[in-house]
Amino acid sequence: MPNLAYYEKKVLSDKVLPVQLAVNEADGCREIFPVHWHEHLEMHYILSGGGTFHIDQQLYHVQAGDLIIANRSEMHAGYSTATPYKAWLLVFDPADVAGGLLEDNARFQSHIRGDETVRGLIGRMMEEHSRGAEGYDHLCRALVTELLVYLSRNYRTETLSLRSVTKRRRDLERLAPVLRYIEQNYAEPIAVGQLAGMLCLSTDRMGHLFHEGVGLSPLQYINEIRLRKAMSLLTTGEYTVTEVALAVGFADYNHFGRLFRRRYGCTPNQVRRGKVEEPQ
């Protein structure tokens, strides 16, 4: 596997239950996990509170009872905006759990709200995993398989060709130096033409390649990195909102505030003061 920016390698070695199962909790408005991608399915079932999830070019505002799915090779990040935030996490390769059930490149709907069947399966899974009684791992695997079958029948959107998936990964590999440059220089002015020059591409071709690989335009991605860094600084409570805006590369305070609220569902001041919106 090439050294791709934001690629996260998952190693799930349990042969009986090759699934990462865990509870994610967060107090306040903060990052739950940073932007990354991998070759496994990642699911978050929201138990309480609320948050925002960024999956490729889409932003989803979630609440209790919602299921978020990040498909294979999709860039994704998550943030809590209403507390107490709590979610059940599943990460796995469908081929390891139920080989032959799905094509490798099957895609599911990213945001599912209020599905009682999903709620029931997740609830049984959590109970079995928590109790750890004899055979719990076999039963959890069966429940994950049942969840996959249900999602495939009701929320499957498409199956990408191997050629499409391979191209997506090659695009991300080619963009790796540009992504690293943005990560290291986000506080400075960055022109799209400058990034295009790093790859010896025209500005238009660079924009097209970037959107195909990352799911965002270069400017949207630069702002994404700046907002993520701003969130980290604000949670310390050590800096004013104006100081944070300038530190991450926003010269216009009002523009920063608008983007931040749109991105996270809360204001910079709410994060700095440790106050977040109540769950809707």
C-alpha positions as CSV (number, residue, x, y, z in Angstrom):
1,M,0.0,0.0,0.0
2,P,1.5,3.4,-1.0
3,N,2.1,6.1,1.6
4,L,-1.0,8.1,1.0
5,A,-1.9,11.3,2.9
6,Y,-4.6,10.6,5.5
7,Y,-4.7,6.9,4.8
8,E,-5.4,4.9,7.9
9,K,-4.3,1.2,7.9
10,K,-6.7,-1.1,9.8
11,V,-5.5,-4.4,11.1
12,L,-8.4,-6.6,12.5
13,S,-6.8,-9.9,13.3
14,D,-9.6,-11.6,15.3
15,K,-10.7,-14.4,13.0
16,V,-14.1,-15.0,14.8
17,L,-15.0,-11.3,15.1
18,P,-12.9,-9.2,12.6
19,V,-14.8,-6.0,13.6
20,Q,-13.7,-3.0,15.6
21,L,-16.6,-2.4,18.0
22,A,-16.4,0.5,20.5
23,V,-18.3,3.4,22.0
24,N,-17.2,7.0,21.2
25,E,-18.0,9.7,23.7
26,A,-17.3,13.4,23.7
27,D,-18.1,16.4,25.9
28,G,-18.3,19.8,24.3
29,C,-18.0,20.8,20.7
30,R,-14.8,19.1,19.5
31,E,-13.2,16.8,17.0
32,I,-14.2,13.2,17.4
33,F,-11.8,11.9,14.8
34,P,-9.6,13.7,12.2
35,V,-10.0,13.5,8.4
36,H,-8.8,10.1,7.1
37,W,-9.8,7.3,4.7
38,H,-9.2,3.5,4.7
39,E,-10.4,0.4,2.9
40,H,-12.9,-0.7,5.5
41,L,-16.5,0.3,6.1
42,E,-16.9,2.7,9.0
43,M,-20.3,3.1,10.7
44,H,-21.3,5.4,13.6
45,Y,-24.7,5.0,15.2
46,I,-25.5,8.0,17.3
47,L,-26.8,7.1,20.8
48,S,-27.1,10.6,22.3
49,G,-26.1,14.2,21.5
50,G,-25.4,15.4,18.0
51,G,-22.6,16.2,15.7
52,T,-21.4,16.9,12.1
53,F,-19.8,14.4,9.8
54,H,-17.9,15.3,6.6
55,I,-17.9,12.5,4.1
56,D,-16.3,13.4,0.8
57,Q,-18.1,16.6,-0.5
58,Q,-21.1,16.2,1.8
59,L,-21.7,17.5,5.3
60,Y,-24.2,15.7,7.5
61,H,-25.8,17.0,10.8
62,V,-26.6,14.0,13.0
63,Q,-28.7,13.3,16.1
64,A,-29.6,10.4,18.2
65,G,-31.0,7.5,16.1
66,D,-28.9,8.4,13.0
67,L,-26.5,6.0,11.3
68,I,-23.5,7.4,9.4
69,I,-21.7,5.2,6.9
70,A,-18.2,6.1,5.5
71,N,-17.7,3.8,2.5
72,R,-14.4,2.4,1.4
73,S,-11.9,5.0,0.2
74,E,-14.1,8.0,1.3
75,M,-12.4,10.8,3.1
76,H,-14.3,11.4,6.4
77,A,-14.1,13.3,9.7
78,G,-16.4,13.8,12.7
79,Y,-17.2,16.4,15.3
80,S,-19.5,16.6,18.3
81,T,-21.8,19.6,18.5
82,A,-24.4,18.7,21.2
83,T,-23.6,16.8,24.4
84,P,-23.4,14.3,25.8
85,Y,-22.3,12.9,22.5
86,K,-22.2,9.1,22.4
87,A,-22.0,6.8,19.4
88,W,-21.5,3.1,18.7
89,L,-18.6,2.5,16.2
90,L,-18.2,-0.4,13.8
91,V,-15.2,-0.7,11.5
92,F,-14.8,-3.8,9.3
93,D,-14.2,-5.3,5.8
94,P,-17.5,-6.9,4.6
95,A,-15.4,-9.6,3.0
96,D,-13.9,-10.6,6.3
97,V,-17.3,-10.8,8.0
98,A,-19.5,-12.2,5.3
99,G,-17.4,-13.2,2.3
100,G,-19.3,-13.2,-0.9
101,L,-22.3,-11.3,0.4
102,L,-21.3,-8.0,-1.2
103,E,-19.1,-6.9,-4.1
104,D,-15.9,-5.2,-2.8
105,N,-17.0,-1.8,-4.2
106,A,-20.6,-1.7,-3.0
107,R,-21.7,1.7,-1.7
108,F,-24.3,2.5,1.0
109,Q,-26.3,5.7,1.7
110,S,-24.1,7.8,4.0
111,H,-26.8,9.1,6.3
112,I,-29.7,7.0,7.6
113,R,-32.2,8.5,10.1
114,G,-34.5,6.9,12.6
115,D,-34.6,3.3,11.2
116,E,-36.0,1.0,13.9
117,T,-34.5,-2.1,12.4
118,V,-31.0,-0.5,12.5
119,R,-31.6,0.6,16.1
120,G,-32.7,-2.9,17.2
121,L,-29.6,-4.6,15.6
122,I,-27.2,-2.1,17.0
123,G,-28.8,-2.4,20.5
124,R,-28.5,-6.2,20.5
125,M,-24.9,-5.9,19.3
126,M,-24.0,-3.5,22.1
127,E,-25.7,-5.7,24.7
128,E,-23.9,-8.8,23.6
129,H,-20.5,-7.1,23.3
130,S,-20.9,-5.5,26.8
131,R,-21.9,-8.7,28.5
132,G,-19.2,-10.8,26.9
133,A,-21.0,-14.0,27.6
134,E,-20.0,-17.3,26.0
135,G,-20.3,-17.1,22.2
136,Y,-20.8,-13.3,22.2
137,D,-18.2,-12.9,19.4
138,H,-20.0,-15.4,17.1
139,L,-23.4,-13.7,17.8
140,C,-21.9,-10.2,17.2
141,R,-20.6,-11.3,13.9
142,A,-24.0,-12.7,13.0
143,L,-25.6,-9.4,13.9
144,V,-23.1,-7.5,11.8
145,T,-23.9,-9.8,8.9
146,E,-27.6,-9.2,9.4
147,L,-27.1,-5.5,9.5
148,L,-25.2,-5.7,6.2
149,V,-28.0,-7.7,4.5
150,Y,-30.5,-5.2,5.7
151,L,-28.5,-2.2,4.5
152,S,-27.8,-3.9,1.2
153,R,-31.5,-4.5,0.6
154,N,-32.7,-1.0,1.7
155,Y,-29.8,1.5,1.5
156,R,-27.5,0.4,-1.2
157,T,-26.8,3.1,-3.7
158,E,-24.3,1.8,-6.3
159,T,-21.4,-0.6,-7.0
160,L,-18.3,1.1,-8.3
161,S,-16.2,-0.6,-10.9
162,L,-12.7,-1.8,-9.9
163,R,-11.4,0.7,-12.5
164,S,-13.1,3.6,-10.7
165,V,-11.8,2.6,-7.2
166,T,-8.3,2.1,-8.6
167,K,-8.4,5.6,-10.2
168,R,-9.6,7.1,-7.0
169,R,-6.7,5.7,-5.0
170,R,-4.2,6.8,-7.7
171,D,-5.6,10.3,-7.6
172,L,-5.1,10.4,-3.8
173,E,-1.6,9.1,-4.2
174,R,-0.8,11.8,-6.8
175,L,-2.3,14.5,-4.5
176,A,-0.4,13.4,-1.4
177,P,2.4,16.1,-1.7
178,V,-0.2,18.8,-2.2
179,L,-2.2,17.6,0.8
180,R,0.9,17.6,2.9
181,Y,1.8,21.1,1.8
182,I,-1.6,22.4,2.7
183,E,-1.4,20.7,6.1
184,Q,2.0,22.3,6.8
185,N,1.2,25.8,5.4
186,Y,-2.5,26.3,6.0
187,A,-1.9,29.6,7.9
188,E,-0.3,31.2,4.9
189,P,-2.0,32.4,1.7
190,I,-2.2,29.4,-0.7
191,A,-3.2,29.9,-4.4
192,V,-4.6,27.1,-6.4
193,G,-2.2,27.9,-9.2
194,Q,0.7,27.4,-6.8
195,L,-0.7,23.9,-5.9
196,A,-1.2,23.1,-9.6
197,G,2.4,24.0,-10.3
198,M,3.6,21.4,-7.7
199,L,2.0,18.7,-9.9
200,C,2.8,20.4,-13.3
201,L,-0.9,20.7,-14.1
202,S,-3.1,23.5,-15.3
203,T,-5.3,25.2,-12.6
204,D,-8.5,23.6,-14.2
205,R,-7.0,20.1,-14.4
206,M,-5.7,20.5,-10.8
207,G,-9.2,21.5,-9.6
208,H,-10.8,18.5,-11.4
209,L,-8.2,16.0,-10.0
210,F,-8.6,17.4,-6.5
211,H,-12.3,17.2,-6.5
212,E,-12.3,13.6,-7.9
213,G,-9.7,12.5,-5.3
214,V,-10.8,14.4,-2.2
215,G,-14.4,15.3,-2.8
216,L,-13.8,19.0,-2.3
217,S,-12.4,21.9,-4.3
218,P,-8.8,23.0,-3.3
219,L,-10.2,26.1,-1.6
220,Q,-12.8,24.1,0.3
221,Y,-10.2,21.7,1.5
222,I,-7.9,24.5,2.6
223,N,-10.7,26.0,4.6
224,E,-11.5,22.5,6.0
225,I,-7.9,22.2,7.3
226,R,-8.0,25.7,8.8
227,L,-11.3,25.1,10.5
228,R,-10.1,21.8,11.9
229,K,-7.0,23.6,13.3
230,A,-9.2,26.4,14.7
231,M,-11.4,23.8,16.5
232,S,-8.3,22.4,18.2
233,L,-7.1,25.9,19.3
234,L,-10.5,27.0,20.5
235,T,-11.0,23.9,22.8
236,T,-7.9,25.0,24.8
237,G,-9.7,28.2,25.8
238,E,-6.3,30.0,25.8
239,Y,-6.9,32.3,22.8
240,T,-9.6,34.7,21.7
241,V,-11.7,33.9,18.6
242,T,-9.9,36.7,16.7
243,E,-6.5,35.3,17.6
244,V,-7.5,31.9,16.5
245,A,-9.0,33.1,13.2
246,L,-5.7,34.9,12.3
247,A,-3.5,32.0,13.5
248,V,-5.2,29.6,11.1
249,G,-5.2,31.9,8.1
250,F,-8.5,33.8,8.1
251,A,-8.1,37.5,7.7
252,D,-11.8,38.1,7.8
253,Y,-13.3,37.4,11.3
254,N,-16.9,37.4,10.1
255,H,-16.1,35.0,7.2
256,F,-14.4,32.7,9.7
257,G,-17.4,32.7,12.0
258,R,-19.9,31.9,9.2
259,L,-17.8,29.0,7.9
260,F,-17.2,27.7,11.4
261,R,-20.9,27.6,12.3
262,R,-21.8,26.1,8.9
263,R,-19.1,23.4,9.4
264,Y,-19.7,22.4,13.1
265,G,-23.2,23.7,13.9
266,C,-22.0,25.9,16.7
267,T,-20.1,29.2,17.0
268,P,-16.4,29.7,17.8
269,N,-17.4,31.4,21.0
270,Q,-19.5,28.4,22.1
271,V,-16.5,26.1,21.7
272,R,-14.1,28.5,23.5
273,R,-16.4,28.8,26.4
274,G,-17.2,25.1,26.5
275,K,-20.9,25.7,25.7
276,V,-22.6,23.8,22.9
277,E,-26.2,23.7,21.6
278,E,-28.7,21.3,23.1
279,P,-29.6,18.2,21.1
280,Q,-32.5,18.9,18.7
